[in-house]
Each structure stands twice: as structure tokens, then as C-alpha cells.
């Protein structure tokens, strides 16, 4: 197929017409011609003539580069592929140089001096010697026999010049790959150095520093990048929502508070989920803390512990959630939006966190979803016995009274605005009548003064 306006076209007839009309078609035809059959003609040397007769295969090099570029953009390990490609170029360059060295040695005579290739009987031994010689030359190691003929001087000098240029390019490419690897690692995983230096500067204990280092090692070993938003920020918002929905939407639908919500609300919420990793023995939340977020357990186990911090009352596993009631201010909640249990991570736990502010921002655009969530929250509190219906009724009554007072104030304000508008209109009318009266008086005064001036 081929791309047309960014869309892959796989129609065979259109692909055929496009390929036959492109410049690659004649090059591909010439590249596959069996030109090595020319060596069967009388008078053509057999062995030296074969490589030259197959030179038309080099016309496939643009296709090779195109395949490399496509593979590099599609593979999950682009840096590793670049390293393998550089090694292939390196080995291929040494191979070609070894072939030229052997051809020059055969032209000058095998074994005529220490510089040329010895006249070994086995072809493999000749190739290995030529490859080793080219490796020494192109690696600028030296330690090669001194040249004695002009051809040998020119070949060795050209080899050293190519080695300087080629290895400088390869070294720069390898350096770029290494920099890309380190940059990708820093972008995906936080560096433990600043936290370690901070703890050391303030004299924190070695046990705490060890926990911090083990936490960083766990992230890298398990390939859990915490900077999820930073990694997806270059995507357009719609595509970012699709990626986040494919990863987190299933976990969000398991929450009873969000079950039945319209898809638009859930798509907005998944964009605001933040991954968090807790280490062994670390408290996710403590009883009495103000709840500002809820958590979804992606991996790991968490224990609901008593006040002593040791006795396990329950164990929460993968796929469960907690802290959802703290996201909505429900009137009559006896806990007062505070945590009602101590949640402790048993091992390393991978959680998703949804903040209260993020939920409020989304529900401000979906009032129906907000009302439905508040109703579900009250139902959950009633099941747990944490809802004071009397306090809820009093709060609703107070809110209704406040709304009524607010409407009364709005009506009074509208009345005052109307009266002010009337007074302003009366003032403008009085000013206009006063200006007209002054204008008439001035006209009469001018009329009286004109006869007196005539008499004078």
C-alpha cells in the first residue's frame, strides 16, 4: 500500500498504477536482472568478474534505507535498532574494504611481500586475514606491515582517511543513541540523586535514604513510569483521552460511585488520573486525615489496619478502590469528609489517584452527573451507617432557606436597580429642561440688547 493524505491505500490496482509510474520501478527491474550470467560468456574471468557483474544489486540500497527508516519508527526498541544498524554498517564497511584489499593483493601478487595477503590455500583463511587487516586499518589501530609500493601507500592512506571520517560519524551516532537512552530514562523515571542529596544534606537517617533508593529501583525494575501525563502531553487531547480511556476506563467503571455515568464524564475523569507507587509499610492514608482524593488499586495489596498499625482488619487487592466518599461533600456525613480507616501498603502497590478538585472541575460541566453521584454517595453512606438524616435534612433546609434569602435579595436588588434607573431618567430629564430654559432666557436677553445698540 501507500499513503494518500495520511491514509493507507491498499487497493491493488491503484498501488500497481502508482508503482509502475514511479522512478523506483525501473531501478527495481535493473536491480533484479541476472547480470552474473555474463560471467559465463567466453573470455570473461570467473572469480574476479562476479562481484562487478552483480553491481546492479546496489540499486536496492534506497529500498534498504527505506526499510530501515520504517522499522525504526515502528519498533518498540528504536535505540537498540539504531545500534544494530550502526554495527551492520561497520561490519559491511570492513567487509568491503577487505574485499578491495584482497583484490589489490591478487593484482599485485599474493604473498609477494609482507603487506599483501599471503597465498593461503584455504579461501576462508584468506578472507579472515583480509578482514583482520581491514579492521586494523579502519580502526586506526596501526600495527600493519609497512607498505613498499605506490599502490600500497595510496590504498593505506585512503583507508586511514576513510577510517577517520567513518569512525567519527559512527562515534557521534553512538553518542547520540546513548544520550537519547539517558534522556528517555530521565523523562520516564525520576532521578534518585536530588532526593538522596537532600536527605544527606539534612542529616536524615540511612534507613530513610535506603527506602527512597529502593523505591526508585522498584520503578525502574518494574518499568512503571510515574510521569504519565508528561509522556502523553505531546498527543492531541482527543487521542490522549483515547489512550487514557483504554488504560484506566475499566478500573473507573468498577467504582460504584461512577457506575452508570455517561461516557463523557468518565472520559474527562481518566485524563486526570495520576499513578502513584507506595512502598512496603507506607501508609496511603490515616484515620482522621482530610480526604482529598480516592485511589484505585492497579497492582499490589493494601491492608486496613487498626490504630496500633499492626493488626490487619481487612486486605484490599487488585481492582478494588477506596476513599470515593471524600470526593463529594455530602450533607449529613458523620465522618465530615475525613478518613475512617488506616490503609497500609503491604508490599509495593501501584495505585491510581483521582483528586477532589479534578472531580469538581468535571462535574461543574455535567450537573446531571453531579446530582446522580451525590444520590449514590448518600446511598453508600446510609449502608455504612455514616449518614445523619436529621443533619442532612437540616442542611438541606438551611440551604433552601439560604437560596430563598438569596432570591429575595436578588428581587430587592432588581427593585433598587429599577428605582435607580427611574431617578437617573428623571435627573436627565430635569437637566435637559433646565438647559432648554437657560437657552431661551439667553435668546431673550440678546433680543433686548439689540435695540439699545441701534439707538446709541
DADARA-V477025 format. One record per backbone hydrogen bond with DSSP energy under -1.0 kcal/mol. NH is the residue of the N-H (numbers start at 0). CO is the residue of the C=O. If there is no record, write none. Layout:
nh:NH co:CO
nh:NH co:CO
This chain:
nh:1 co:8
nh:3 co:6
nh:6 co:3
nh:8 co:1
nh:14 co:10
nh:15 co:11
nh:16 co:12
nh:17 co:13
nh:18 co:14
nh:19 co:15
nh:20 co:16
nh:21 co:18
nh:27 co:23
nh:28 co:24
nh:29 co:25
nh:30 co:26
nh:31 co:27
nh:34 co:32
nh:36 co:33
nh:37 co:34
nh:38 co:35
nh:39 co:36
nh:40 co:37
nh:43 co:40
nh:52 co:48
nh:53 co:49
nh:54 co:51
nh:56 co:53
nh:57 co:54
nh:58 co:55
nh:59 co:56
nh:60 co:57
nh:63 co:59
nh:64 co:60
nh:65 co:61
nh:66 co:62
nh:67 co:63
nh:68 co:64
nh:69 co:65
nh:70 co:66
nh:71 co:67
nh:72 co:68
nh:73 co:69
nh:74 co:70
nh:80 co:76
nh:81 co:77
nh:82 co:78
nh:83 co:79
nh:84 co:80
nh:85 co:81
nh:86 co:82
nh:87 co:83
nh:88 co:84
nh:89 co:85
nh:90 co:86
nh:91 co:87
nh:92 co:88
nh:93 co:89
nh:94 co:90
nh:95 co:91
nh:96 co:92
nh:97 co:93
nh:98 co:94
nh:99 co:95
nh:100 co:96
nh:101 co:97
nh:102 co:98
nh:103 co:99
nh:104 co:100
nh:105 co:101
nh:106 co:102
nh:107 co:103
nh:108 co:104
nh:110 co:116
nh:111 co:108
nh:119 co:117
nh:125 co:121
nh:126 co:122
nh:127 co:123
nh:128 co:124
nh:129 co:125
nh:130 co:126
nh:131 co:127
nh:132 co:128
nh:133 co:129
nh:134 co:130
nh:135 co:131
nh:136 co:132
nh:137 co:133
nh:138 co:134
nh:139 co:136
nh:140 co:135
nh:141 co:135
nh:152 co:148
nh:153 co:149
nh:154 co:150
nh:155 co:151
nh:156 co:152
nh:157 co:153
nh:158 co:154
nh:159 co:155
nh:160 co:156
nh:161 co:157
nh:162 co:158
nh:163 co:159
nh:164 co:160
nh:165 co:161
nh:166 co:162
nh:167 co:163
nh:168 co:164
nh:169 co:165
nh:170 co:166
nh:171 co:167
nh:172 co:168
nh:173 co:169
nh:174 co:170
nh:175 co:171
nh:176 co:172
nh:177 co:173
nh:178 co:174
nh:179 co:175
nh:180 co:176
nh:181 co:177
nh:182 co:178
nh:183 co:179
nh:184 co:180
nh:185 co:181
nh:186 co:182
nh:187 co:183
nh:188 co:184
nh:195 co:191
nh:196 co:192
nh:197 co:193
nh:198 co:194
nh:199 co:195
nh:200 co:196
nh:201 co:197
nh:203 co:198
nh:208 co:204
nh:209 co:205
nh:210 co:206
nh:211 co:207
nh:212 co:208
nh:213 co:209
nh:214 co:210
nh:215 co:211
nh:216 co:212
nh:217 co:213
nh:218 co:214
nh:219 co:215
nh:220 co:216
nh:221 co:217
nh:223 co:218
nh:227 co:225
nh:230 co:226
nh:231 co:227
nh:234 co:231
nh:239 co:235
nh:240 co:236
nh:241 co:237
nh:242 co:238
nh:243 co:239
nh:244 co:240
nh:245 co:241
nh:246 co:242
nh:247 co:243
nh:248 co:244
nh:251 co:247
nh:252 co:248
nh:254 co:251
nh:257 co:254
nh:260 co:257
nh:265 co:261
nh:266 co:262
nh:267 co:263
nh:268 co:264
nh:269 co:265
nh:271 co:268
nh:273 co:352
nh:275 co:350
nh:277 co:348
nh:280 co:344
nh:281 co:278
nh:283 co:342
nh:284 co:342
nh:287 co:338
nh:288 co:285
nh:290 co:336
nh:293 co:353
nh:294 co:321
nh:295 co:351
nh:296 co:319
nh:297 co:349
nh:298 co:349
nh:301 co:315
nh:302 co:343
nh:303 co:313
nh:304 co:341
nh:305 co:310
nh:308 co:305
nh:312 co:303
nh:313 co:303
nh:315 co:301
nh:318 co:296
nh:319 co:316
nh:321 co:294
nh:326 co:323
nh:327 co:324
nh:329 co:327
nh:332 co:329
nh:333 co:385
nh:338 co:288
nh:342 co:284
nh:343 co:302
nh:344 co:281
nh:345 co:300
nh:348 co:277
nh:349 co:298
nh:350 co:275
nh:351 co:295
nh:352 co:273
nh:353 co:293
nh:355 co:291
nh:358 co:354
nh:359 co:355
nh:360 co:356
nh:361 co:357
nh:362 co:358
nh:363 co:359
nh:364 co:361
nh:369 co:365
nh:370 co:366
nh:371 co:367
nh:372 co:368
nh:373 co:369
nh:374 co:370
nh:375 co:371
nh:376 co:372
nh:377 co:373
nh:378 co:374
nh:379 co:375
nh:380 co:376
nh:381 co:377
nh:382 co:378
nh:383 co:379
nh:385 co:380
nh:387 co:331
nh:391 co:387
nh:392 co:388
nh:393 co:389
nh:394 co:390
nh:395 co:391
nh:396 co:392
nh:397 co:393
nh:398 co:394
nh:399 co:395
nh:400 co:396
nh:401 co:397
nh:402 co:398
nh:403 co:399
nh:404 co:400
nh:405 co:401
nh:406 co:402
nh:407 co:403
nh:408 co:404
nh:409 co:405
nh:410 co:406
nh:411 co:407
nh:412 co:408
nh:413 co:409
nh:414 co:410
nh:415 co:411
nh:416 co:412
nh:417 co:413
nh:418 co:414
nh:419 co:415
nh:420 co:416
nh:421 co:417
nh:422 co:418
nh:423 co:419
nh:424 co:420
nh:425 co:421
nh:426 co:422
nh:427 co:423
nh:428 co:424
nh:429 co:425
nh:430 co:426
nh:431 co:427
nh:432 co:428
nh:433 co:429
nh:434 co:430
nh:435 co:431
nh:436 co:432
nh:437 co:433
nh:438 co:434
nh:439 co:435
nh:440 co:436
nh:441 co:437
nh:442 co:438
nh:443 co:439
nh:444 co:440
nh:445 co:441
nh:446 co:442
nh:447 co:443
nh:448 co:444
nh:449 co:445
nh:452 co:448
nh:453 co:449
nh:454 co:450
nh:455 co:451
